Amino acid sequence: MADQKSAVTVIFNEQPVSIDRALIRGSALYLDKSEMAQKLGWEIKPEGACFGESCYPVPRNLSIKEGSADYFDFTGLAEVLNKPWAGDQSNRVWYFGTEAAARADALKTLKAPNFTLPDIDGRMHSLSDHLGKKVFLVSWASW
């Protein structure tokens, strides 16, 4: 598959972020380094890929230069950090999830994550609205 340069949507920390300068190579998603730092908070420094005060060593081959732009393989970073990811090339959307260890820690607390859903009349309800109360949840799926 040929390289495709285009705008994409990245879902990171459960928030959709529009990235204007992305390079798609196969299933890999390369983001413009300056835009990745500005919009996602990830900076590439000599010590590695840094998010806030935490830096992670990454292979040098995750960085590429394309014309005058510097790109970084964000899907490669997810794999280095053991974060699950999925990409939909046709819709130009990539999702980056939480690593397994963090998800396991959250499950150990037995605390449900907050969510908001409509009731049958369309009124929105958040689980956090019912803190301290017993809540009975019913879910259904067609599959």
Residue pairs with C-beta under 8 A, 6 or more apart in sequence:
1 25
1 26
3 23
3 24
3 25
3 66
4 23
4 24
4 89
5 21
5 22
5 23
5 24
5 66
6 22
6 24
6 92
7 18
7 19
7 20
7 21
7 22
7 92
8 18
8 19
8 22
8 24
8 29
8 92
8 93
8 94
9 16
9 17
9 18
9 19
9 92
9 93
9 94
10 16
10 17
10 19
10 29
10 31
10 40
10 74
10 93
10 94
10 96
11 17
11 93
11 94
11 95
11 96
12 40
12 96
17 39
17 40
18 39
19 31
19 32
19 35
19 36
19 39
19 40
20 32
20 35
21 31
21 32
21 35
21 69
22 29
22 30
22 31
22 32
22 92
23 29
23 30
23 31
23 64
23 66
23 71
24 30
24 89
24 92
27 75
27 87
27 89
28 73
28 75
28 76
29 73
29 74
29 75
29 87
29 94
30 64
30 66
30 71
30 72
30 73
30 74
31 40
31 71
31 72
31 74
32 69
32 70
32 71
33 43
33 44
33 63
33 70
33 71
33 72
34 70
36 42
36 43
36 44
36 72
36 74
37 43
37 44
41 51
41 52
42 49
42 50
42 51
42 72
42 74
42 77
43 49
43 50
43 51
44 50
44 58
44 63
44 72
45 55
47 55
47 57
48 55
48 56
48 57
48 58
49 55
49 56
49 58
49 62
49 72
49 77
49 80
50 56
56 77
56 80
56 81
58 76
58 77
58 80
59 76
59 80
62 72
62 73
62 76
62 77
62 80
63 70
63 71
63 72
63 73
64 70
64 71
64 72
64 73
65 71
74 94
74 96
75 85
75 87
75 94
78 84
78 85
78 96
79 85
81 99
82 99
82 100
82 101
83 96
83 97
83 98
83 99
84 96
84 97
84 98
84 99
84 100
85 94
85 95
85 96
85 97
86 94
86 95
87 93
87 94
87 95
88 94
98 106
106 113
112 127
113 127
114 126
114 127
114 128
115 126
115 127
116 124
116 125
116 126
116 127
117 124
117 125
118 124
118 125
119 125
127 135
